[in-house]
């Protein structure tokens, strides 16, 4: 670390990191700040240095609120800030090194911070401090139970299934729009069901409240409701001197409202993001938050724009700059490459899916032989099915690949079983967890489990209810062990260490009886035991695991990848925040970029432009935009006669095309000809004229 901890920053990064003034009381006074961080411009480094700057100038780390969109991002930001602070305090003559801490206890996702604040103020917002947080899978299951109870599953007309109902509910509450507007914009086929959906969602909310369950959306809704009270808002706001928000372009109206309530004048508020990378409207994020941020305050918020890109070469940035320059609303910026010149991006026309796959594979292997590992190359696409044919060809040609997507760890049935027992012990009113845990016993199907839950509801305590219930004959041998386990877990004096091991030991014979490949699945249980060791109590373990679960499960991942290398396949949405040396973007035609479903909505068209921009700026050295000429229609053999021609993407304007190197497929005729062409032998034109003599 140099004598100046900010020496590694460029001038724009430094301006953002040091925004504000230090007063005599060693406090940093700063108005609202918006950092527009273009792709690859060192956003994380800038934000980490701002945190370090605040700490080094006297701000207590415990009074800094850092909001991110993943726990890993918060941990990385904290680690970087700690390194910067530690190195600066280790310099000769540095004061306060022995007493100044640099850990950030209030760094985390919006949902995890909401959970912590709600635990502290549960009584004030009508919650029991022991409330349970349920994940998306459990939310959908609970909604399905309510849906069935209202008779909505037995209709003469198609009624939306549980996952669609949950998506509608989530979009409506996060956008703060009326249900009618949500349905008209996103689910027009459900417009006629508005009264039934209103009834369903009201019953769903009442059911959650009765059982003290909060889903992901409730965490934000309760936080938003909490800060709508002036006294509570002042108290929560007073906990923090500075509030820093990462990826602000991905916030929804609910999150923006929370921030506005915490910092109505914008004092100490720093938000970082890039409007050109706002691509998650389907999750209720709105680009308006970042576009309108400066004008929310008087005087307007300070805007610092980071334009020096440390990822891509200049020709790639020239193409991206030309693309985004056509956006109707934006914070203006022109990215400049720190790395200098390189090869121009290529726009390649191919005949069809087969030609596209052949081109990608040939170029991938060529780059590999030139020293670019497969892992440093990625094939990106608008929708998951766009890579279908390519995947077949990669397999046929023995090229290993990994496709981003698939089930998460918590969606594995045996993991949900395991956690249900802990969640039931943590919150005896959690009927969803209890219903699942009870059915782990032989003979305890839905009917007997419902009967047991009715008995428990009538009993004063969980222990009394378990003692009063008479299990079916098939479950009698296993019932005492479950009663003993729950008694041990739910005891107020029960120590957290060892609880996960107790559940593992109880559950293992049920796992072996209920699932195949039990040996692989047991490995997941051991992983849970290891994860639990990093948490101070059961509530934190269960909540954090629900809010930020691991991304894969052993029994769902298939055979281990025993290969030295593999190609990356990913949707553009999943690729955000990543980078590769070579990027191949499939199907750059109208109907894909932009999607056909965005054609009638100007706002969605602008988001599709930003989506293409995100894809292009993932590339470091080489970018290939591939445009098939033909798309074969469905309901016929894969390569039948019926096809349509792919139109050039409307985003490839003359200004963008001028930055690209264009090429097309080789002509089969010219490729097969040898020698001189023969002279004309037949004068067809004369024959045609003769028809009219």
VENBELSUL-V988787 format. One record per run of one state. SS is the DSSP state (A for helix, B for strand, O for the rest). FROM is the first residue (numbers start at 1). TO is the last residue. If there is no record, write none. Layout:
ss=SS from=FROM to=TO
ss=SS from=FROM to=TO
//
This chain:
ss=O from=1 to=10
ss=A from=11 to=17
ss=O from=18 to=20
ss=B from=21 to=22
ss=O from=23 to=27
ss=B from=28 to=29
ss=O from=30 to=32
ss=B from=33 to=37
ss=O from=38 to=42
ss=A from=43 to=56
ss=O from=57 to=60
ss=A from=61 to=63
ss=B from=64 to=68
ss=O from=69 to=70
ss=A from=71 to=89
ss=O from=90 to=106
ss=B from=107 to=109
ss=A from=110 to=120
ss=O from=121 to=122
ss=A from=123 to=125
ss=O from=126 to=131
ss=B from=132 to=133
ss=O from=134 to=135
ss=A from=136 to=149
ss=O from=150 to=161
ss=A from=162 to=175
ss=O from=176 to=178
ss=A from=179 to=186
ss=O from=187 to=187
ss=A from=188 to=210
ss=O from=211 to=212
ss=B from=213 to=214
ss=O from=215 to=215
ss=A from=216 to=227
ss=O from=228 to=229
ss=A from=230 to=238
ss=O from=239 to=241
ss=B from=242 to=245
ss=O from=246 to=247
ss=A from=248 to=250
ss=O from=251 to=251
ss=B from=252 to=252
ss=A from=253 to=262
ss=O from=263 to=268
ss=B from=269 to=273
ss=O from=274 to=274
ss=A from=275 to=277
ss=O from=278 to=280
ss=A from=281 to=283
ss=O from=284 to=284
ss=B from=285 to=285
ss=O from=286 to=287
ss=A from=288 to=291
ss=O from=292 to=293
ss=A from=294 to=296
ss=O from=297 to=301
ss=B from=302 to=306
ss=O from=307 to=307
ss=B from=308 to=309
ss=O from=310 to=313
ss=A from=314 to=324
ss=O from=325 to=335
ss=B from=336 to=337
ss=O from=338 to=345
ss=B from=346 to=350
ss=O from=351 to=352
ss=A from=353 to=369
ss=O from=370 to=373
ss=A from=374 to=376
ss=B from=377 to=381
ss=O from=382 to=383
ss=A from=384 to=396
ss=O from=397 to=400
ss=B from=401 to=403
ss=O from=404 to=408
ss=A from=409 to=411
ss=O from=412 to=412
ss=A from=413 to=426
ss=O from=427 to=430
ss=A from=431 to=438
ss=O from=439 to=445
ss=A from=446 to=458
ss=O from=459 to=461
ss=A from=462 to=468
ss=O from=469 to=472
ss=A from=473 to=490
ss=O from=491 to=498
ss=A from=499 to=514
ss=O from=515 to=517
ss=A from=518 to=532
ss=O from=533 to=537
ss=A from=538 to=547
ss=O from=548 to=566
ss=B from=567 to=571
ss=A from=572 to=575
ss=O from=576 to=579
ss=B from=580 to=585
ss=O from=586 to=588
ss=B from=589 to=589
ss=O from=590 to=590
ss=B from=591 to=592
ss=O from=593 to=594
ss=B from=595 to=595
ss=A from=596 to=598
ss=O from=599 to=601
ss=A from=602 to=616
ss=O from=617 to=618
ss=B from=619 to=628
ss=O from=629 to=629
ss=B from=630 to=632
ss=O from=633 to=642
ss=B from=643 to=645
ss=O from=646 to=647
ss=B from=648 to=648
ss=O from=649 to=653
ss=A from=654 to=657
ss=O from=658 to=660
ss=B from=661 to=663
ss=O from=664 to=667
ss=A from=668 to=672
ss=O from=673 to=683
ss=A from=684 to=690
ss=O from=691 to=693
//
